Amino acid sequence: MTGADADAGRGVGAAAATAGTDALQSVLAAENAAIFGYGVAGAYLAGARQGTATAFWNDHRSASDTLAAMLRARGTQPVAADDAYKMPFPVHTSGEAVALATFLEDGVTTAYLGLVAAGDAGLRRFGARAMQDCAVRAAFWRGSSLAFPGFPGFPPTR
């Protein structure tokens, strides 16, 4: 291998590391939005549903902490959570809170899909497992699962 070949190989490795870091930052941003959103949703839920929302909120907090630690281990400062987030639609009822929780889980699932596309096998495994967790939580709120959770355009519109 020539020096130029070695430099090119390092460039590919650096690009993959940067892509992995960018994907981790995107997932962290989605997790932070979910944490905020579950606070909104939880205010309109009661009983067992509120307990489930609290458990899922804690899952997202734990994931956020894990992602921040992964970014720090890469020598990168984790993206800070926003002070507030604009909700995708008004939430004033229990039904709207459930729709918001479903929307949040679908969004975080999609963010983890970006991590699954990373070049690092460890990040892909981590992302795939996290996608499963999000898809299960979304299925809980939706009452059913999707064939391809996290993929844009699914379910297909008619």
Stockholm file with secondary structure:
# STOCKHOLM 1.0

chainA/1-158         MTGADADAGRGVGAAAATAGTDALQSVLAAENAAIFGYGVAGAYLAGARQGTATAFWNDHRSASDTLAAMLRARGTQPVAADDAYKMPFPVHTSGEAVALATFLEDGVTTAYLGLVAAGDAGLRRFGARAMQDCAVRAAFWRGSSLAFPGFPGFPPTR
#=GR chainA/1-158 SS CCHHHHHHHHHHHHHHHHHHHHHHHHHHHHHHHHHHHHHHHHTTCCHHHHHHHHHHHHHHHHHHHHHHHHHHHTTCCCCCCCSCCCCSSCCCSHHHHHHHHHHHHHHHHHHHHHHHTSSCHHHHHHHHHHHHHHHHHHHHHHSSCCSSTTCTTCSCCC
#=GC SS_cons         CCHHHHHHHHHHHHHHHHHHHHHHHHHHHHHHHHHHHHHHHHTTCCHHHHHHHHHHHHHHHHHHHHHHHHHHHTTCCCCCCCSCCCCSSCCCSHHHHHHHHHHHHHHHHHHHHHHHTSSCHHHHHHHHHHHHHHHHHHHHHHSSCCSSTTCTTCSCCC
//
